Amino acid sequence: MITTKEQIIEYFESGIKDPKNFKIGIEHEKFLFNKKDNKRIDYAKIKQMFSALLEFGWNPILEKDNIVGLKKGGKNITLEPGNQIELSGDKLTHIHEACAESQDYLFELKQVTKKLDIKIVSAGFDPISKLGEIPNNPKQRYKLMTRDMPLGGELSLDMMYRTCGTQLNIDYNSEQDFAKKFKIVNSIVPISIALFANSSIVEKKNSKYLSYRSKVWQNTSRGGLPKLFFEEMNFEKYADFIMNYPILFINNKDDYISGQKYNFKNFMNGQIEEIKNRLPSESDLTTHLSTIFTENRLKKYIELRSMDTCGWDCLCAGPAFNVGILYGNLEEVYELISKWDKNKIINAYLEAPQKGFNTHLMGKDLLYWASTLLNLSRKGLEKRDILNKYNKNETLFLNHLQKVIDNKTTNADHMVNKFSKNEDLNELYDK
C-alpha cells in the first residue's frame, strides 16, 4: 500500500535506468470514420475491427465482457472516449525500430479498415464532427469522466471526444537527469505546438487556429503547463504535486468511483469512505499519474504530450526530434533553455496554438527556435550514430521537419490549403 511520500519518491526512483538501457516509447492516436457517410464509427464497428485484427496475432483486452483494446507482446491498442484508437508501442532502443513498428501497425490497420469501409484521419482534432454527433463506448471510466471533466475545463469533452495526439516516453538515469529533461520538455512546449500543428479544420471550416487541439487542451480540466514545472524539479516536488492533486476516479472492485472531492493524500490517509477507507495500491498511484493531463508528466519515465497527431509520413519526426535533443544533446539544449524566462514561455504557450511560428519567445519567433532546436537535435542524432540496414542514421527522420521550417509551412497549413480548394472531405483522410 502507498501511505508515505517516500514510497512515491521510490516509485519514481525505480524508473532510473543506465543510459545503455534507455528506451523510446511512442503512442499515437487516430480518428476512424465510416466511408459511406463521413461519420465517426460506433462501438459495434470497433468490435468488428478489433475482431479482424485478432488475425494478426493481437489478443483481446476485456472489461466486463466488452472488448476495449488489444495487446501483442509489449504493444497495446486502446480505445479512447469517442472511439479513437491509440497504439501504445513497445519500449524500443532507437527510432528505426520505433518507425518500423508503426509501419507494421499501419499495414495491419489498413488491411482491416479497407475491408470494413473505414477511413482514417491523422489530425490533432476531428475536422468533421460536431461534439454531439460522436458515439461513445462502454468503457466505464469514460462515463464518469464525461460527467466530471467539464466541471474543471470548458473544452474537456472536446478533449475527450475530438482530439488525437502523439506522445513520446523518455527515460532518465538519475534525479538530476530527470530534472534537466523535464525542464527542457516544458520549456519547448510552445515550439512543439507550432512545429507539429495539425488541427486547423474544425467542423469542416478553417478554425483560424493551427493547433486547435492545443487550444482545447489549454481549456481542459487537469491540463495545462504549471509554473511549478519550471522550477528546479525533483522527485519530492513532483510527489508533493501529485499528492495534492484531485483524484479523477478510483477503480474499486471492477467499478469506477468519482474522486473529485478528494486528493491523493486523502487516499493515502484512508479518508475515502466510498471505498471503505481502503489505502491506495501501486496500481492506484499509476492510475492517478495517468489522469493528470498536463503537457508533460512523470511516471516511471517522462511523457511528452504536446504534439498533434500527424500523417504516417511525419509520425516518426516528432520522436526523432525529441530523442536527438534529450538522448543525444542534452547539455547543449539545457544550456540554451536555462536562459529563458518562464513567464515568457507560458505566454508563448498560450499564443502558439493560433499564431504558430509567428509567436515570439525571448525576442525571437518560434520559427527561429524550431530551426535552432532542429539543428541541435540533428547534432544529437549524429552523435548517437545508430544506423539502419541502409547505413542511414536517425537524422533521416528529421527531413519532414526541415521541409516544414524551410517552407515555413506546417501540416496545419497544408490541411487548410487542401481542404479550402473545394472543401472536399476526402482531402482530410489518410491516403
VENPEJO-V282440 format. One record per residue. N is the residue number from 1. RES is the residue in one small letter. PSI is psi in degrees with one decimal (999 if undefined). OMEGA is omega in whole degrees, -180 to 180 (none if undefined). Layout:
BEGIN
N,RES,PSI,OMEGA
N,RES,PSI,OMEGA
END
This chain:
BEGIN
1,m,148.5,179
2,i,110.2,-177
3,t,-8.7,-178
4,t,155.5,175
5,k,-35.1,-179
6,e,-35.7,178
7,q,-37.0,178
8,i,-42.1,177
9,i,-43.9,178
10,e,-35.4,177
11,y,-47.2,179
12,f,-38.3,179
13,e,-30.1,-179
14,s,-13.1,176
15,g,-9.1,-178
16,i,131.2,-179
17,k,153.0,170
18,d,135.7,-180
19,p,-28.6,178
20,k,-23.3,-177
21,n,12.9,178
22,f,139.0,180
23,k,168.5,177
24,i,130.3,175
25,g,125.2,-179
26,i,134.7,175
27,e,131.6,178
28,h,140.9,-174
29,e,151.9,179
30,k,145.2,169
31,f,146.6,179
32,l,130.9,-177
33,f,148.2,170
34,n,130.0,-179
35,k,-36.4,-171
36,k,-31.2,-175
37,d,5.2,-180
38,n,27.4,177
39,k,150.0,179
40,r,142.7,-177
41,i,151.4,180
42,d,178.9,-176
43,y,-33.0,178
44,a,-40.6,179
45,k,-35.1,175
46,i,-46.0,-180
47,k,-41.1,177
48,q,-43.5,-178
49,m,-44.7,178
50,f,-40.9,178
51,s,-41.2,180
52,a,-35.0,-180
53,l,-20.2,177
54,l,-28.5,180
55,e,-18.1,179
56,f,15.6,176
57,g,6.8,176
58,w,152.0,178
59,n,144.5,-175
60,p,146.4,168
61,i,122.7,-174
62,l,149.2,170
63,e,110.9,-177
64,k,52.2,178
65,d,-0.1,176
66,n,132.8,175
67,i,122.2,-176
68,v,6.0,179
69,g,179.5,180
70,l,153.7,175
71,k,148.7,176
72,k,111.1,-176
73,g,-126.9,179
74,g,11.0,-178
75,k,148.9,176
76,n,144.0,166
77,i,122.1,-178
78,t,157.4,-178
79,l,123.7,-180
80,e,171.8,-170
81,p,-40.1,-179
82,g,25.2,-178
83,n,20.3,162
84,q,156.9,174
85,i,147.5,-178
86,e,128.9,169
87,l,119.4,170
88,s,108.0,-172
89,g,168.7,176
90,d,164.1,175
91,k,113.0,-172
92,l,166.6,-171
93,t,-33.4,-175
94,h,172.1,-173
95,i,-32.0,177
96,h,-46.6,179
97,e,-45.9,-176
98,a,-38.3,-179
99,c,-36.6,176
100,a,-40.1,177
101,e,-44.9,180
102,s,-37.6,179
103,q,-39.5,177
104,d,-43.9,179
105,y,-43.2,178
106,l,-44.4,-180
107,f,-48.7,-179
108,e,-45.0,-178
109,l,-42.0,-178
110,k,-34.1,176
111,q,-43.0,-175
112,v,-46.1,-177
113,t,-33.1,178
114,k,-45.2,179
115,k,-36.9,-173
116,l,7.9,-179
117,d,45.0,177
118,i,137.9,175
119,k,147.7,-178
120,i,139.6,171
121,v,122.8,177
122,s,87.7,-180
123,a,161.0,-178
124,g,-21.7,-180
125,f,142.7,179
126,d,117.0,-176
127,p,-6.5,-170
128,i,-51.1,-164
129,s,145.6,165
130,k,154.7,-175
131,l,-45.4,-176
132,g,-9.0,-178
133,e,-7.7,-169
134,i,123.1,-180
135,p,149.3,177
136,n,-164.4,-180
137,n,171.3,-171
138,p,7.3,178
139,k,123.9,-170
140,q,-43.4,-175
141,r,-30.0,-176
142,y,-30.8,175
143,k,-45.1,180
144,l,-42.8,180
145,m,-37.8,178
146,t,-34.7,178
147,r,-43.8,-169
148,d,-33.7,-172
149,m,-39.0,-179
150,p,-16.6,-179
151,l,-24.2,-176
152,g,1.4,-179
153,g,125.4,-169
154,e,-21.2,-180
155,l,20.5,-177
156,s,-39.7,-180
157,l,-33.8,173
158,d,-41.7,177
159,m,-47.2,-175
160,m,-45.3,-169
161,y,-18.4,-171
162,r,14.2,177
163,t,153.7,173
164,c,137.3,180
165,g,171.6,171
166,t,126.7,179
167,q,152.9,178
168,l,133.0,178
169,n,129.5,-173
170,i,140.9,-180
171,d,167.4,176
172,y,153.8,-177
173,n,-1.2,178
174,s,171.7,176
175,e,-39.0,179
176,q,-41.3,178
177,d,-43.0,175
178,f,-47.5,-176
179,a,-43.6,180
180,k,-47.4,-179
181,k,-39.1,-178
182,f,-39.2,178
183,k,-40.5,178
184,i,-52.2,-173
185,v,-30.6,177
186,n,-35.1,-180
187,s,-31.6,-176
188,i,8.9,178
189,v,-46.8,180
190,p,-37.6,179
191,i,-41.6,178
192,s,-42.2,179
193,i,-47.0,-178
194,a,-44.2,-174
195,l,-35.7,-176
196,f,17.8,180
197,a,127.7,-179
198,n,46.0,179
199,s,67.3,-176
200,s,-23.1,-179
201,i,127.3,179
202,v,125.3,-178
203,e,44.2,175
204,k,23.7,177
205,k,155.5,173
206,n,117.8,-176
207,s,-11.8,-173
208,k,8.6,171
209,y,148.6,174
210,l,-38.2,173
211,s,86.5,176
212,y,-29.5,176
213,r,-44.1,-178
214,s,-39.0,176
215,k,-43.3,-180
216,v,-46.5,-179
217,w,-28.7,176
218,q,-17.5,-179
219,n,36.1,-179
220,t,138.8,173
221,s,133.0,174
222,r,11.4,-178
223,g,-163.6,173
224,g,-166.7,-175
225,l,85.8,-175
226,p,141.4,178
227,k,-29.9,178
228,l,-34.7,-174
229,f,-11.4,179
230,f,-3.2,173
231,e,170.9,174
232,e,93.0,-173
233,m,153.5,169
234,n,177.3,-176
235,f,-35.5,-179
236,e,-43.1,180
237,k,-39.8,179
238,y,-36.1,177
239,a,-44.1,177
240,d,-42.6,-179
241,f,-47.7,-175
242,i,-27.4,177
243,m,-33.5,-178
244,n,4.7,-178
245,y,136.7,179
246,p,147.0,175
247,i,138.1,176
248,l,-53.1,177
249,f,162.7,177
250,i,130.4,175
251,n,115.4,-175
252,n,104.5,179
253,k,53.1,179
254,d,15.6,175
255,d,156.8,-180
256,y,130.0,-177
257,i,135.3,178
258,s,137.4,178
259,g,11.8,-171
260,q,-32.4,-177
261,k,-8.9,-169
262,y,155.2,166
263,n,175.9,-175
264,f,-26.6,177
265,k,-40.3,175
266,n,-42.2,179
267,f,-46.3,-179
268,m,-28.6,-179
269,n,4.7,179
270,g,40.9,-174
271,q,21.4,-179
272,i,99.3,-173
273,e,-32.7,-176
274,e,-22.3,178
275,i,27.0,178
276,k,34.0,174
277,n,21.7,178
278,r,157.9,-178
279,l,154.4,-178
280,p,141.8,173
281,s,176.5,175
282,e,-33.8,177
283,s,-39.4,177
284,d,-39.7,178
285,l,-45.1,179
286,t,-43.3,178
287,t,-45.8,-180
288,h,-45.2,180
289,l,-34.2,-177
290,s,-4.6,179
291,t,17.1,169
292,i,113.1,-166
293,f,38.0,176
294,t,165.6,-176
295,e,-31.6,173
296,n,154.4,180
297,r,160.9,180
298,l,131.9,167
299,k,-120.6,167
300,k,14.8,177
301,y,172.1,177
302,i,130.8,-180
303,e,121.2,179
304,l,130.8,-166
305,r,24.0,-171
306,s,9.1,-176
307,m,131.0,169
308,d,144.6,167
309,t,139.7,176
310,c,176.1,-178
311,g,170.3,-176
312,w,-26.7,-178
313,d,-21.9,-178
314,c,6.5,-175
315,l,-36.9,-176
316,c,-9.9,-175
317,a,-44.4,-179
318,g,-51.8,176
319,p,-42.2,-180
320,a,-44.0,179
321,f,-47.7,-177
322,n,-35.9,178
323,v,-41.5,177
324,g,-39.5,179
325,i,-51.6,-167
326,l,-31.4,178
327,y,-24.6,-174
328,g,-26.5,-171
329,n,43.9,-172
330,l,-50.1,-171
331,e,-42.1,-179
332,e,-40.2,179
333,v,-40.2,178
334,y,-42.1,177
335,e,-40.2,-180
336,l,-53.2,-172
337,i,-20.6,-178
338,s,-14.8,178
339,k,-6.2,-176
340,w,147.1,180
341,d,130.0,-173
342,k,-36.0,-180
343,n,-35.7,177
344,k,-34.5,176
345,i,-46.2,-178
346,i,-39.0,176
347,n,-43.6,178
348,a,-38.5,178
349,y,-41.9,-179
350,l,-28.6,-178
351,e,-28.5,-171
352,a,-37.0,-180
353,p,-33.1,-178
354,q,-44.4,-173
355,k,-19.3,180
356,g,-130.3,-177
357,f,-19.1,180
358,n,-4.7,174
359,t,142.7,-180
360,h,144.1,178
361,l,121.9,179
362,m,42.0,174
363,g,0.2,179
364,k,153.2,176
365,d,165.5,-176
366,l,-20.3,174
367,l,-43.1,178
368,y,-48.6,-178
369,w,-36.2,177
370,a,-43.2,179
371,s,-42.8,180
372,t,-47.7,-179
373,l,-34.8,178
374,l,-41.6,178
375,n,-39.2,178
376,l,-36.7,176
377,s,-44.2,179
378,r,-42.6,178
379,k,-41.9,180
380,g,-41.9,180
381,l,-34.9,175
382,e,-37.8,179
383,k,-39.7,178
384,r,-40.4,174
385,d,48.0,177
386,i,120.6,-170
387,l,147.8,171
388,n,-174.7,-176
389,k,-15.9,178
390,y,12.5,178
391,n,26.0,178
392,k,137.7,178
393,n,-177.0,-172
394,e,-10.5,180
395,t,-20.2,-179
396,l,-26.2,-179
397,f,-6.1,177
398,l,-5.0,-176
399,n,-41.0,180
400,h,-44.6,-178
401,l,-34.4,177
402,q,-39.3,177
403,k,-42.8,179
404,v,-47.0,-177
405,i,-43.7,-180
406,d,-40.2,-177
407,n,-6.4,-177
408,k,34.7,-175
409,t,118.8,-179
410,t,174.5,174
411,n,-33.9,179
412,a,-40.7,177
413,d,-43.6,179
414,h,-40.1,-180
415,m,-46.0,179
416,v,-46.6,-177
417,n,-45.2,-178
418,k,-45.3,-176
419,f,-35.9,-174
420,s,-21.4,-178
421,k,-47.9,-180
422,n,13.2,-178
423,e,45.0,-180
424,d,116.4,-179
425,l,-28.3,-179
426,n,-25.1,179
427,e,-16.5,-177
428,l,-15.0,-178
429,y,152.5,174
430,d,136.2,176
431,k,999,none
END
